[in-house]
C-alpha cells in the first residue's frame, strides 16, 4: 500500500507539474505581442509602398496618355482648319468657274444669235 501511495503521490506531482508548467513559446508575452504587431505594421507598410509605387506608375501612364490625346486633338484641330480653308478656296474657285463659264456661254450664245440674225437678214 505504501508503494501505491508513493506512486499515486508521484503521479499527482507529475500531473500538477505538467499542468503548471509554462509553455516553451511565450504565447501571452508582452514582447511577443509587440513583435507580432510590429511585423504586421511592417508588412502593411511594405504593401502600402508597393501600392504607392503602382499608383505613381499608373498616374505617369495616365498623364502621358492625356498629353498624347491633347497633342492629337491639337493636330486634328489644325488639320480640320486647313481642310476648311481648302474647302472655302475650292468653293470660291467653283463659283468663279461657274460665273466665268456662264459668261462665256452667254457671250457665245449672244454671238451665235447675232450671227444667225445677220445670216437670216442676209438671206432675205
Secondary structure, 3 states (H helix, E strand, C coil): CHHHHHHHHHHHHHHHHHHHCCCCCCCCCHHHHHHHHHHHHHHHHHHHHHHHHHHHHHHHHHHHHHHHHHHHHHHHHHHHHHHHHHHHHHHHHHHHHHHHHHHHHHHHHHHHHHHHHHHHHHHC
